């Protein structure tokens, strides 16, 4: 099958909602995009041992390291706080 030429992003979205990418696998090109991860700055923070134990348990359920899970929670909390504050 040949991929159609899409005139708008919305047209493309509607197309992929109704079609399987597997049907067009041979028409797809490998992306040349590269994704550069931002450099992380180490910080020290003290946690209550019980809280840290819970964080580690939740991180393990999601197959993440506990430090990655803490970064996720902080980023999500900050984004939620900024969004909530800006709507007041």
BELWOGI-V682626 format. One record per residue. N is the residue number from 1. RES is the residue in one small letter. PSI is psi in radians with two decimals (999 if undefined). Layout:
n=N res=RES psi=PSI
n=N res=RES psi=PSI
This chain:
n=1 res=x psi=2.55
n=2 res=x psi=2.35
n=3 res=x psi=2.35
n=4 res=x psi=2.79
n=5 res=x psi=2.14
n=6 res=x psi=2.36
n=7 res=x psi=-0.55
n=8 res=x psi=2.82
n=9 res=x psi=-0.67
n=10 res=x psi=-0.68
n=11 res=x psi=-0.73
n=12 res=x psi=-0.72
n=13 res=x psi=-0.82
n=14 res=x psi=-0.68
n=15 res=x psi=-0.87
n=16 res=x psi=-0.35
n=17 res=x psi=-0.42
n=18 res=x psi=-0.13
n=19 res=x psi=2.74
n=20 res=x psi=2.38
n=21 res=x psi=-0.46
n=22 res=x psi=-0.51
n=23 res=x psi=-0.27
n=24 res=x psi=0.27
n=25 res=x psi=-0.73
n=26 res=x psi=-0.34
n=27 res=x psi=-0.23
n=28 res=x psi=2.54
n=29 res=x psi=2.60
n=30 res=x psi=2.39
n=31 res=x psi=2.53
n=32 res=x psi=0.01
n=33 res=x psi=2.50
n=34 res=x psi=2.55
n=35 res=x psi=2.06
n=36 res=x psi=2.10
n=37 res=x psi=2.36
n=38 res=x psi=2.57
n=39 res=x psi=2.30
n=40 res=x psi=2.49
n=41 res=x psi=2.14
n=42 res=x psi=2.47
n=43 res=x psi=2.76
n=44 res=x psi=2.40
n=45 res=x psi=2.46
n=46 res=x psi=2.34
n=47 res=x psi=2.60
n=48 res=x psi=2.33
n=49 res=x psi=-0.62
n=50 res=x psi=-0.71
n=51 res=x psi=-0.78
n=52 res=x psi=-0.66
n=53 res=x psi=-0.73
n=54 res=x psi=-0.72
n=55 res=x psi=-0.78
n=56 res=x psi=-0.68
n=57 res=x psi=-0.80
n=58 res=x psi=-0.68
n=59 res=x psi=-0.74
n=60 res=x psi=-0.68
n=61 res=x psi=-0.51
n=62 res=x psi=0.14
n=63 res=x psi=0.72
n=64 res=x psi=2.72
n=65 res=x psi=2.69
n=66 res=x psi=-0.52
n=67 res=x psi=-0.67
n=68 res=x psi=-0.68
n=69 res=x psi=-0.69
n=70 res=x psi=-0.75
n=71 res=x psi=-0.74
n=72 res=x psi=-0.85
n=73 res=x psi=-0.73
n=74 res=x psi=-0.81
n=75 res=x psi=-0.75
n=76 res=x psi=-0.78
n=77 res=x psi=-0.72
n=78 res=x psi=-0.78
n=79 res=x psi=-0.76
n=80 res=x psi=-0.75
n=81 res=x psi=-0.77
n=82 res=x psi=-0.72
n=83 res=x psi=-0.77
n=84 res=x psi=-0.74
n=85 res=x psi=-0.68
n=86 res=x psi=-0.32
n=87 res=x psi=0.03
n=88 res=x psi=999
